[in-house]
Amino acid sequence: MDAPTIIYDSTCAFCSGSIAWVSKRDPQHFFHYASSKSVMATDWMRSRGINPELADNTVILVLPKEGWYVRSEALHMICKKLQPRPWWSFVFHIFPYPFLNLGYRAVAYFRSSIRLSNR
């Protein structure tokens, strides 16, 4: 992956809706998107010793030459590039990632029952 890429679970309506939401707020087209089921994403993960099933439970942000991020840290890095920045992005400056990851895991657990409007 040569460009900043968000790997997400494309079979999850909440995840796909979140990607649509991010895409609308990414006017510079900074991010590329890859389904966790795609050959490119699974090959990338396997080449780094990452279980491809991780992307079924969390978002993975790949930043070439910098590394990769998961869960709330990935969300924070994504929010930094969005225009306008989400009003709620201040939470990344208040709470530590381990605490935010608890919330992330709760949303991930209930994500199949969450629906996003595309506003």
Secondary structure by P-SEA (a helix, b strand, c coil): cccbbbbcccccaaaaaaaaaaaaacccccbbbbbcccaaaaaaaaaacccccccccbbbbbbccbbbbccaaaaaaaaaacccccccccccccccaaaaaaaaaaaaaacccbbbbcc
